[in-house]
Structures are given as structure tokens and as C-alpha cells.
């Protein structure tokens, strides 16, 4: 395995752990977005650029946006 592949795998492990250990939902969503970008980079390094593009579109943009909108709605309904 290449050193870059090992580095990206370590970053993915650290990023996933950071998302899980974060307590505030807004911070989790921001971490989730960065984690999605790390996963996209990992897919690109492992020579799967089509999967990397899908990961950027869904995992780094659409999913965090939907979660943030849901959090905003929940907070608005609580007030």
C-alpha cells in the first residue's frame, strides 16, 4: 500500500471518531461534512473518481444540509 493511501485511511478513522465524539449536533454536522470530504479524497486516492464525485455531492453537501434544515425546524418548533 502507498503512503498516501495509509495517510488517507488514518484521516478517515480520525474524522469518523471526531464526528462520533462531538456532543453538539451543529458541530457534528460540520464534522460530518468534513468527514464526507475526507471520504471523497479516500475514494479518489483509491482510484474510484466516480464514487468520489457521488460522495462529494451526497455526503459532503446534501446530507449535512438536510440535517441542518431538520435541526433548524426542530429548534423553531421548540420556541
C-alpha positions in Angstrom: 0.0 0.0 0.0 1.1 3.5 -0.8 1.9 6.0 2.0 -0.8 8.4 0.7 -3.4 5.6 1.0 -2.3 4.9 4.5 -2.5 8.6 5.4 -6.0 8.9 4.0 -7.2 5.8 5.9 -5.8 7.3 9.1 -7.5 10.6 8.4 -10.8 8.8 7.7 -10.5 7.0 11.1 -9.7 10.2 13.0 -12.5 12.1 11.2 -15.1 9.4 11.9 -14.1 9.2 15.6 -14.2 13.0 15.8 -17.8 13.1 14.5 -18.9 10.4 16.9 -17.2 12.1 20.0 -18.6 15.6 19.2 -21.6 16.4 21.5 -23.3 19.4 19.9 -25.5 18.5 16.9 -24.4 21.5 14.8 -20.7 20.7 15.4 -21.5 17.1 14.4 -23.0 18.2 11.1 -20.0 20.3 10.4 -17.7 17.4 11.2 -19.8 15.1 9.1 -19.3 17.4 6.1 -15.6 17.4 6.6 -15.7 13.6 7.0 -17.5 13.4 3.7 -14.7 15.3 2.1 -12.1 13.0 3.6 -14.0 10.0 2.3 -14.2 11.6 -1.1 -10.5 12.1 -1.0 -10.0 8.5 0.0 -12.1 7.2 -2.9 -10.1 9.4 -5.3 -6.8 8.1 -3.9 -8.1 4.5 -4.3 -8.9 5.3 -7.9 -12.7 5.5 -7.7 -13.3 9.0 -9.0 -17.0 8.4 -9.9 -17.7 7.3 -6.3 -15.7 10.3 -5.0 -17.9 12.7 -7.0 -21.0 11.0 -5.6 -19.6 11.3 -2.1 -19.0 15.0 -2.5 -22.5 15.6 -3.8 -24.3 13.5 -1.2 -22.0 13.0 1.8 -20.4 16.4 1.9 -23.2 18.7 0.7 -26.7 17.2 0.6 -26.8 15.1 3.8 -25.3 17.9 6.1 -27.7 20.4 4.5 -30.7 18.2 5.2 -29.6 17.6 8.8 -29.1 21.3 9.4 -32.5 22.1 8.0 -34.1 19.5 10.2 -32.3 20.9 13.3 -33.4 24.4 12.4 -37.0 23.2 12.1 -36.8 21.3 15.5 -35.4 24.4 17.2 -38.1 26.7 15.6 -40.9 24.3 16.7 -39.5 24.3 20.3 -39.7 28.1 20.5 
